[in-house]
Amino acid sequence: MKPSHLDAILAQAPVLPVLAFDDLQSAVPLARTLVAAGLPVLEVTLRSAIATEAIRRIVGEVEGAIVGAGTVLTRADLDAVIAAGAAFAISPGATAALLDAADDRDIPFLPGVATASELMAGLERGLTRFKLFPASSLGGPALLKAWAGPFPQVRFCPTGGIDAASAPAWLALANVMTVGGSWMAPPARVAAGDWDGIAALARACAALRPSPT
């Protein structure tokens, strides 16, 4: 059930906002802005001490938000984000211990891969959904186009170095579910509380379509 649940979550919008909070007060208004603009699925990364509390507040206060946790590195991280109410979890890579922990817990989990060997190790565990990270540094859309041949059953969420200009090329690939990025929430605009400006960027993300091929 977990892979199909993950598919249903990531199919909600073409872009998955990847958010890192330094100021807890901005978490709820930013999430509300993104959801209202058509980006209901959010990834809150565990890159600060307030991340799990940000997840908890968004889950509790923002109607329509589907909140996941990113930068999940350990079993303890996984337990913490589940306790905070995260609907899914994402890691930049994967270890045997983390994959074992995810198998034992009832939460959709998207492990990161950067090589074909890592992908094959995930396939041996029955996984077919992965984060490609850092996507742009690994060869861009050409890499996933090449992987579509030997791995036709696999779908990806590429993240890392993707912006509004490059996103359509990724979304044009049949093996891409959605793309992750943070360009719709520039730190300066978040700090200034420029919710209207962020909403405009988010609406543009929600309207993204694959580029012609």
C-alpha positions as CSV (number, residue, x, y, z in Angstrom):
1,M,0.0,0.0,0.0
2,K,2.8,2.4,0.7
3,P,4.1,2.9,-2.9
4,S,0.5,3.6,-4.2
5,H,0.0,6.0,-1.3
6,L,3.2,7.8,-2.2
7,D,2.1,8.0,-5.8
8,A,-1.2,9.5,-4.8
9,I,0.6,12.1,-2.7
10,L,3.2,13.2,-5.2
11,A,0.7,13.3,-8.0
12,Q,-1.1,16.3,-6.4
13,A,1.2,18.9,-8.0
14,P,4.1,19.1,-10.5
15,V,6.4,20.7,-7.9
16,L,7.2,19.6,-4.3
17,P,8.3,22.7,-2.3
18,V,11.4,21.8,-0.3
19,L,11.3,24.0,2.8
20,A,13.9,24.7,5.5
21,F,12.8,26.8,8.5
22,D,15.0,29.0,10.7
23,D,12.0,30.9,12.0
24,L,9.1,29.0,13.4
25,Q,6.7,31.9,13.0
26,S,7.0,31.7,9.2
27,A,6.0,28.0,8.9
28,V,2.2,28.3,9.0
29,P,1.8,31.4,6.9
30,L,4.2,30.1,4.2
31,A,2.5,26.7,4.2
32,R,-0.9,28.4,3.9
33,T,0.3,30.5,1.0
34,L,1.7,27.5,-0.9
35,V,-1.4,25.4,-0.4
36,A,-3.7,28.2,-1.4
37,A,-1.6,28.7,-4.6
38,G,-2.0,25.1,-5.7
39,L,1.0,23.3,-4.0
40,P,-0.6,21.2,-1.3
41,V,2.3,18.8,-0.8
42,L,5.2,20.2,1.2
43,E,8.6,18.8,2.3
44,V,9.9,20.2,5.5
45,T,13.6,19.3,5.8
46,L,15.2,18.3,9.1
47,R,17.9,20.9,8.7
48,S,17.2,22.9,11.9
49,A,16.2,22.2,15.5
50,I,12.7,23.6,14.8
51,A,11.8,21.3,11.8
52,T,9.7,18.8,13.6
53,E,7.8,21.5,15.4
54,A,7.2,23.2,12.1
55,I,5.8,20.0,10.7
56,R,3.5,19.6,13.8
57,R,2.2,23.2,13.4
58,I,1.6,23.0,9.7
59,V,-0.2,19.6,10.1
60,G,-2.4,21.0,12.9
61,E,-3.1,24.4,11.5
62,V,-3.0,24.4,7.7
63,E,-6.1,22.9,6.1
64,G,-5.3,20.9,2.9
65,A,-1.6,20.6,3.6
66,I,0.1,17.2,3.0
67,V,3.3,17.5,5.0
68,G,6.3,15.3,4.5
69,A,9.7,15.3,6.2
70,G,12.9,15.6,4.2
71,T,16.6,15.0,5.2
72,V,15.5,12.0,7.2
73,L,18.8,10.2,7.9
74,T,18.2,7.9,10.8
75,R,15.7,5.6,12.6
76,A,15.4,8.3,15.2
77,D,14.6,10.9,12.6
78,L,11.9,8.7,11.1
79,D,10.3,8.2,14.5
80,A,10.4,11.9,15.3
81,V,8.7,12.9,12.0
82,I,6.0,10.2,12.4
83,A,5.3,11.6,15.9
84,A,5.1,15.1,14.5
85,G,2.4,13.9,12.0
86,A,4.3,13.7,8.8
87,A,2.4,12.0,6.0
88,F,5.6,10.8,4.2
89,A,9.4,10.8,4.6
90,I,12.2,11.5,2.2
91,S,16.0,10.9,2.5
92,P,18.9,12.3,0.4
93,G,20.3,8.7,0.3
94,A,19.7,5.4,2.0
95,T,21.4,3.0,4.4
96,A,20.4,-0.5,5.2
97,A,19.4,0.6,8.7
98,L,17.2,3.4,7.5
99,L,15.5,1.2,4.9
100,D,14.9,-1.5,7.6
101,A,13.4,1.2,9.8
102,A,11.1,2.4,7.0
103,D,10.0,-1.2,6.3
104,D,8.9,-1.5,9.9
105,R,6.9,1.7,10.0
106,D,3.6,2.6,8.3
107,I,4.8,5.7,6.5
108,P,5.5,6.2,2.8
109,F,9.2,6.6,2.3
110,L,11.2,8.0,-0.6
111,P,14.9,7.1,-0.5
112,G,17.4,9.0,-2.4
113,V,19.7,7.5,-5.1
114,A,22.5,8.9,-7.2
115,T,23.8,5.8,-9.0
116,A,22.4,2.8,-10.9
117,S,23.9,0.5,-8.2
118,E,22.0,2.4,-5.4
119,L,18.8,2.1,-7.5
120,M,19.3,-1.7,-8.0
121,A,19.9,-2.1,-4.2
122,G,16.5,-0.4,-3.7
123,L,14.9,-2.6,-6.3
124,E,16.1,-5.7,-4.5
125,R,14.1,-4.5,-1.5
126,G,11.0,-4.1,-3.6
127,L,11.2,-0.3,-3.9
128,T,10.3,1.4,-7.2
129,R,10.0,5.0,-6.2
130,F,13.1,7.2,-5.5
131,K,14.4,10.7,-5.0
132,L,17.2,11.5,-7.5
133,F,19.6,13.7,-5.6
134,P,21.4,16.0,-6.4
135,A,19.6,15.8,-9.7
136,S,21.2,18.6,-11.7
137,S,24.7,17.7,-10.7
138,L,24.2,14.0,-11.7
139,G,23.6,14.7,-15.4
140,G,20.2,16.4,-15.6
141,P,17.2,14.9,-17.4
142,A,19.5,12.9,-19.7
143,L,20.3,10.6,-16.8
144,L,16.7,9.6,-16.1
145,K,16.0,9.3,-19.8
146,A,18.8,6.8,-19.9
147,W,17.6,4.9,-16.8
148,A,14.1,4.5,-18.3
149,G,15.4,1.7,-20.5
150,P,16.8,-0.7,-17.9
151,F,14.5,0.4,-15.1
152,P,11.0,0.9,-16.7
153,Q,9.1,0.2,-13.5
154,V,10.8,3.1,-11.6
155,R,9.5,6.6,-11.0
156,F,11.5,9.5,-9.6
157,C,11.2,12.8,-7.8
158,P,14.4,14.7,-8.9
159,T,15.6,17.3,-6.5
160,G,18.6,19.5,-6.3
161,G,19.5,22.5,-8.5
162,I,16.1,22.5,-10.3
163,D,14.4,25.8,-10.9
164,A,11.5,27.2,-12.9
165,A,13.5,27.2,-16.1
166,S,14.7,23.6,-15.9
167,A,11.6,22.0,-14.3
168,P,9.6,21.4,-17.5
169,A,12.4,19.3,-19.0
170,W,12.3,17.0,-16.0
171,L,8.5,16.9,-16.0
172,A,8.6,15.9,-19.7
173,L,10.1,12.5,-18.7
174,A,7.6,9.6,-18.2
175,N,9.5,8.3,-15.2
176,V,9.3,11.6,-13.3
177,M,6.3,12.0,-10.9
178,T,7.1,15.5,-9.6
179,V,10.2,17.7,-9.1
180,G,11.4,19.1,-5.8
181,G,12.7,22.6,-5.3
182,S,12.7,25.7,-3.2
183,W,12.7,28.5,-5.8
184,M,9.1,29.4,-5.0
185,A,10.0,30.3,-1.5
186,P,13.1,32.5,-1.6
187,P,14.5,33.1,1.9
188,A,14.5,36.8,1.5
189,R,10.8,36.8,0.6
190,V,10.0,34.5,3.5
191,A,11.8,36.7,5.9
192,A,10.0,39.7,4.6
193,G,6.6,38.0,4.8
194,D,6.1,38.7,1.1
195,W,3.3,36.1,0.8
196,D,1.8,37.7,-2.3
197,G,5.1,37.4,-4.1
198,I,5.5,33.8,-3.0
199,A,2.0,33.0,-4.0
200,A,2.7,34.2,-7.5
201,L,5.8,32.0,-7.7
202,A,3.8,29.1,-6.4
203,R,1.0,29.5,-8.8
204,A,3.5,29.5,-11.7
205,C,4.8,26.2,-10.2
206,A,1.4,24.7,-10.0
207,A,0.8,25.6,-13.7
208,L,4.0,24.0,-14.9
209,R,3.7,21.6,-17.8
210,P,6.3,19.4,-19.5
211,S,8.3,21.1,-22.2
212,P,7.7,19.9,-25.8
213,T,9.9,16.9,-26.8
